[in-house]
């Protein structure tokens, strides 16, 4: 039976879309219902129909989902900020876990057992250290700020937000009082008139430093000295005030020119025990606490050592690579944006890191530079934008032949697409874990470890532990293999273990690996396998 617009039907919400809308089936057709919860039984009004699906809204909840909670925001559903203020955080995490699992198994084709449980946030509110608030006027003609409504440029006014740092509310009030008192007009993107485009705020959680950036359709502000005086007198943790000029007819928020009105033009935060300077145009994760967990997991997956070279692609201001610099011989960061490269160099200097260099180039250019210098990265860290990697980048990485690739992604679908391409090049997923950096939204980060196919996978050995004479043995060959597979993500053969044990004087028999034919050759143990086996022998206190 065909669904009719404006008709009301009874239905139960059974699933979510990737955008977080609830899904129900009415007369065999999928209907998408925002702000609903799986388990809700409700009256659903049909708003729009298509050939195979429809959109609706809840008219009345007949029986609420056990996951539903009371909403604590008056504009939830109107602004484009939160998606999940109406369900428990536990059920939100379950949604994100399922989203990553479904994408990686169905699109990426990986074994679901390789996906660990999601790493949730200790705090689901007040975590955002960055706010970009469009400036407009309210119904009374007063200057106000807010957030864009979903899929529009209509501003929903607000004075505070549950996701934003509590440091932002007093700034908003002071700024609006100044703008209204001096009649500084908001920007109108249709007529390209007016001055104030965005109020852009950044906060350093660990140092308590605050930055205020005004994005304007002008080179200077009328009464800007008065604004500086007001903000600096009333905000004790204010570190910097910056005017960003954007006179282009564009939806891009910031322009290229920044002029410092107060302070140094940046703030400094501490992440993973390191200092990072944050300017208006610098990339910095909006959830510092969860970013630490994300980077720590990436470092764990990378499993670096002091003999290796790490290549950080899409390095931005260097945050991921610099937090791993202490584990490697050399760190090389690659970024195409010149200002970001300069920020990365400054961050390395700020933290007394001398084994890092940064190349301003695209991936292909950087790969050619490294080839000419005879540098081969042992591990590559990727943190691409939401669209994922270009296929040409995957080809470039394959050409550099790293042992490991650690892929940090903010979109499960493009991640799944890319790991499928990596698998065609012989790089397979060994571990994956989702990390929730954006509570109350649908966004989720994922860290994946990819390794080259083991060159010894085609070799078959039927030897057992009793075939090798050892002394002081505290672990069987199978225990050593399990330890290495769990920690390093690859397999080692009995022969590999025996060769390393022989080097360490743990093998007594002389003919433990003698070939049956004098003409046959046995493969040697590669450096990465030898390193892992030595680590296992130390773990089991055999050396």
Secondary structure, DSSP 8 states (H G I E B T S, - for coil): ----TT-EEEEE--EE-TTS-EEEEETTEEEEETT--TT-EEEEEEEEE-SSEEEEEEEEEEE--TTB-----TTTTTBSS-S-SSB-HHHHHHHHHHHHHHIIIIIS---GGGEEEEE--S-SSS-B-EEEEEEEE-TTS-EEEEEEBTTS--EEE-S--SSB-TTHHHHHHHHHHHHHHTT--B-BTTTTB-SEEEEEEEEETTTTEEEEEEEESSSS-TTHHHHHHHHHHH-TTEEEEEEEE--SSSS-S--SEEEEEEETS-EEEEETTEEEEE-TT----S-HHHHHHHHHHHHHHH---TT-EEEEET-TTSHHHHHHGGGSSEEEEEES-HHHHHHHHHHHHHTT--SEEEEES-HHHHHHHHHHTT---SEEEE---TT---HHHHHHHHHHT-SEEEEEES-HHHHHHHHHHHHHTTEEEEEEEEE-SSTTSS--EEEEEEEE--TTTT------GGGS-BSS--S-HHHHHHHHHHHHSS---HHHHHHHHHHTT-B--TTTT--SSTT-------HHHHHHHHHHHHHTT--
